Amino acid sequence: MQWPQNYSPLGPTASTLLAALPLLVLLGLLGARRVRAHVAALLALATALAPRIGPASAMVGIHTGGVWLAERLHAALGIKPPLGVLDISFYRDDFDKTGLHPQIKPSQIPFEVEGRHIVLVDDVLYTGRTVRGAMNELFDYGRPASISLAVLIDRGGRELPVAAQYVGAALEIPPGRMLVLDRDQNGKLRLKFDA
């Protein structure tokens, strides 16, 4: 069978991402050796999110890795409202133990939260405490119609009843190891274990 021009059996979002793959590699957003795993996880997220995106939808990334991931998803899905950014440093429940993070960035929510369907994006879902803090901060901006969570990696190990509705990949990570999304000076993203 001959596919019509501009048709992808994976859908329009997957087609757009696959067409952009060589450019992503050239721009250094994906390392050549990690292309398959990153693209599979990103495609899984974008494909699952695409039917949920509508005129009342908005996307918010959690500082820092969640923002980097949200930038890519936001562009790939063509979401109209500008991307929101949350730095939950003041909403963490371990603030008294860890102190203030040295690189606090202001949160930016450039749209009306009230009545919106928010897609909250983070890089790695672990205990659920970051997501809890992010939801608390979002409600300071208004009452959204709904909040859905999209993560690149779900590593298990929950301490709170938090679950992602959209997951790029589920991985088992040994307890005590921290998996983080890192971005080098060229903008290339990679997952790494934090020391």
Secondary structure, 3 states (H helix, E strand, C coil): CCCCCCCCCCCHHHHHHHHHHHHHHHCCCCCHHHHHHHHHHHHHHHHHHHHHCCCCEEEEEECCHHHHHHHHHHHHHCCCCCCEEECCHHHCCCHHHHCCCCCCCCCECCCCCCCCEEEEEEEEECCCHHHHHHHHHHHHHCCCCEEEEEEEEECCCCCCCCCCCEEEEECCCCCCCEEEEEECCCCCEEEEEEC
